[in-house]
Amino acid sequence: MTAAPPLDRLRAAALALPETSERLSHGQPTFFVAGKQFAQFRDNHHGDGRVVVCVRVAGPDEQAMLLEIAPETYNKPAYLPSWLGINLASPDTDWDHIEERLAQSWALAAPARLRAAEGR
């Protein structure tokens, strides 16, 4: 059995979160909650050769720490300061981890009423 393409898996996980939607932003499939972006899929963005999901992080300290401890997994995405790119191209991609990072990013973008409803 062949695994689903990364965008299909990402889309299913992102759209399973409350009140999310998808639309293109700057030509990239992008996911929103209450009108705020929380994730973006990038495949060879500006010829960088990467397949990643970009997610929000709590701030530059978290971004720097993750970039330092796992440079093979994380990268600093262009045009999205204080966000994190997560490699989706590896056959060993940890989709549980991707789903958790998506949920964290969703919580950073979601309004208080949605976070409260989800217990975040």
C-alpha positions as CSV (number, residue, x, y, z in Angstrom):
1,M,0.0,0.0,0.0
2,T,1.4,3.4,-1.0
3,A,1.3,6.2,1.6
4,A,-0.8,9.3,0.8
5,P,1.1,12.2,-0.7
6,P,2.3,14.7,2.0
7,L,-0.2,17.4,0.9
8,D,-3.1,15.0,1.2
9,R,-2.1,13.9,4.7
10,L,-1.4,17.5,5.8
11,R,-4.8,18.7,4.4
12,A,-6.6,15.9,6.3
13,A,-4.9,16.8,9.6
14,A,-5.3,20.6,9.2
15,L,-8.9,20.5,8.2
16,A,-9.8,18.2,11.1
17,L,-9.0,21.1,13.4
18,P,-12.1,23.3,14.4
19,E,-13.2,26.0,12.1
20,T,-10.4,25.7,9.6
21,S,-10.3,26.4,5.9
22,E,-7.9,26.1,3.0
23,R,-7.1,28.5,0.2
24,L,-4.1,29.5,-1.9
25,S,-1.9,32.2,-0.5
26,H,1.0,33.3,-2.6
27,G,0.3,30.2,-4.7
28,Q,0.7,27.8,-1.8
29,P,-2.0,25.7,-0.1
30,T,-2.6,27.5,3.2
31,F,-4.7,26.8,6.2
32,F,-6.6,29.3,8.2
33,V,-8.6,29.5,11.5
34,A,-10.9,32.5,11.9
35,G,-9.1,34.2,9.0
36,K,-5.6,33.8,10.4
37,Q,-3.0,31.6,8.8
38,F,-1.7,28.7,10.8
39,A,0.0,26.5,8.3
40,Q,1.3,26.5,4.8
41,F,2.4,23.7,2.5
42,R,5.4,24.4,0.4
43,D,6.9,22.1,-2.4
44,N,10.1,23.4,-3.9
45,H,9.2,27.0,-2.8
46,H,11.4,29.4,-4.9
47,G,13.5,26.4,-6.0
48,D,14.6,25.5,-2.4
49,G,14.2,21.7,-3.1
50,R,12.2,21.2,0.1
51,V,8.7,19.8,0.8
52,V,7.7,21.3,4.1
53,V,4.8,22.5,6.2
54,C,5.3,25.9,7.7
55,V,3.8,26.4,11.2
56,R,3.7,29.1,13.8
57,V,5.9,28.9,16.8
58,A,5.7,30.6,20.2
59,G,8.5,32.9,19.3
60,P,12.1,33.3,18.1
61,D,13.5,31.4,21.1
62,E,11.5,28.3,20.3
63,Q,12.3,28.6,16.6
64,A,16.1,28.9,17.4
65,M,16.1,25.9,19.8
66,L,14.3,23.6,17.3
67,L,16.5,24.7,14.4
68,E,19.6,23.9,16.6
69,I,18.5,20.5,17.9
70,A,17.1,19.1,14.7
71,P,18.3,20.8,11.5
72,E,17.5,17.8,9.4
73,T,13.8,18.1,10.4
74,Y,13.3,21.9,10.8
75,N,14.2,25.0,8.7
76,K,13.6,28.7,8.8
77,P,11.0,29.4,6.1
78,A,11.4,32.4,3.8
79,Y,9.0,35.3,4.3
80,L,7.5,33.9,7.6
81,P,9.5,35.2,10.6
82,S,9.0,33.3,13.8
83,W,7.6,30.3,11.9
84,L,9.2,26.9,11.4
85,G,9.4,24.7,8.3
86,I,9.1,21.0,9.0
87,N,10.4,18.5,6.5
88,L,7.7,16.3,4.9
89,A,9.9,14.6,2.3
90,S,11.4,11.9,4.5
91,P,10.0,8.4,4.3
92,D,10.3,8.4,8.1
93,T,8.1,11.6,8.6
94,D,6.6,11.4,12.0
95,W,3.0,12.3,11.2
96,D,2.0,12.2,14.9
97,H,4.5,15.0,15.4
98,I,3.3,16.9,12.4
99,E,-0.3,16.7,13.7
100,E,0.8,18.0,17.1
101,R,2.8,20.9,15.6
102,L,-0.3,21.7,13.5
103,A,-2.5,21.8,16.6
104,Q,0.0,24.0,18.4
105,S,0.1,26.4,15.5
106,W,-3.7,26.4,15.2
107,A,-3.8,27.3,18.9
108,L,-1.4,30.2,18.4
109,A,-3.7,31.6,15.7
110,A,-7.2,30.7,16.9
111,P,-9.3,33.1,18.9
112,A,-9.7,32.6,22.6
113,R,-13.3,31.2,22.2
114,L,-12.0,28.4,20.1
115,R,-9.0,27.6,22.2
116,A,-11.3,27.5,25.3
117,A,-13.7,25.2,23.5
118,E,-10.8,22.9,22.8
119,G,-9.3,23.1,26.3
120,R,-6.2,25.0,25.2
